[in-house]
Amino acid sequence: MMLEALIGFTCVLGLVLLRMPIAFAMGLVGMIGYMYETSFRGAISMVSRLIIDTSQDYGLSVVPLFILMGLFVNKGGISRELYAVSNAFLGHMRGGLAMATIVACGGFAAICGSSLATAATMSKVAMPEMRKYNYADSLSTASIAAGGTLGILIPPSVILVIYGLLTETSIGKLFMAGIIPGLLGIFGYLLAVRYTVMRNPAAGPAGPRIGWAGRMKALRGVWAVLVLFFLVIGGLYGVLNFWPINLAFSPTEAAGMGAAGAFIIALSRGALNFAAIKEVLQETTVTTSSLFSVLIGAWIFSNFVNIAGLPEALLAMVTQYSVQPWLVMLFIVLIYIALGCIFESLSMLLLTVPIFFPLVRDLGYDPVWFGIIVVVVTEISLITPPVGLNVFILKGVVPDVSTGTIFRGVTPFWVADIIRLLLLLGIPTLALFLPNQMGGLGH
């Protein structure tokens, strides 16, 4: 029966390479495979039940709410203020504008949750400034592309929400687990910038120094970011739960409060009118519909894989040949890195998690830790040739820079990501320390 599942996986890969949308590829192969294993009536019943259950699942409402929050944040112009304060403290250093871009990406990611949105937004803010000071295009575009990947790890992260829903893992603990790896990512990218300008000082000339008065003025501009982040994350972990007010949120409630807060901030800045609100709502609807379609396809494929016995067969194979669990984990990571050269991040996660998660769980690994590992590997795929979605986002914004130039510039950042991945594999506590302090907090 394992053979049928492997054939199904190969068919999905083939259909995706033939440009069939991943949602339809997984759904079609999953339905046909399930029909083969059971019956036509059983497959139709399974698919219809999944579609109805998904559309009525209250827990899934967290996805459109976080998307809505990110879009309102984008409309509110918060990205420019984040870049301004980062530049005020770092811009006078060699490579400082690239460092400021990375720090601003990390801050924007904390309230946006989307890698592609972070890269697209920060490219419009940071690229003109770096060109103004004659930064090399390779360093400028690479710092934006790499910094944008932080959007899927630093909470709140849509991709962590989807992993939590797929595996029934606590979203609150996943968010908390993403903080230290996210900070490590920022630190590693800053070192990558330093390495680049040490090799070629002309790639990142130092900018003018801004005095403390200017820095304090810039800091006052990011109050909205701090309030919004504290509202969402603090409420999620019960930090705001004090008498007589109870502000302990579930993930859905935290997302709702974040969306409302982002709306109020954007409205107070005069960034919203009827046309802008309509655009945000339409984009939220389209993005949510796309994600739900992929989720349904993934669950259909997951049901086929499970009934075909692939996870159990993989575990039996590992047990039979006495393979060390860390070797299995290393093999899984290598598969992810290879697939990242072909697939975009969400497709890769949804295609592989149903296969690998049961095996990883049965080997005794923590589901929260595995979720962080998956997301970090997914981050790497966003700047890995030949797909590298963040690279192509940059190419669309800066069409006069070749993709080859961007990929060459990204290399030190890619190396920093590999080092971070090895640290997380070797020291799981880096991801699990904060979730383990939560106790019963989070959901």
Buried (B, 14 or more C-beta within 10 A) or exposed (E): EBEBBBBBBEBBBEBBEEEBBBBBBBBBBBBBBBBBBBEEEEBEEBBEEBBEEBEEEEBBBBBBBBBBBBBBBBBBBBBBBBBBBBBBBBBBBBBBBBBBBBBBBBBBBBBBBBBBBBBBBBBEBBBEBBBEBEBBBBBBBBBBBBBBBBBBBBBBBBBBBBBBBBBEBBBBBBBBBBBBBBBBBBBBBBBBBBBBBEEEEEBBBBBEEBEEEEBEBBBEBBEBBEEBBEBBBBBBBBBBBEEEEEBBBBBBBBBBBBBBBBBBBBBEEEBBEEEBBEBBEEBBEEBBEEBBBBBBBBBBBBBBBBBBBBBBBBBEEBEEEEEEBEEBBEEBBEBBBEBBEBBBBBBBBBBBBBBBBBBBBBBEBBBBBBBBBBBBBBBBBBBBBEBBBBBBBBBEBBEEBBBEBBBEBBBBBBBBBBEBBEBBBEEBEBBBBBBBEBEEBBB
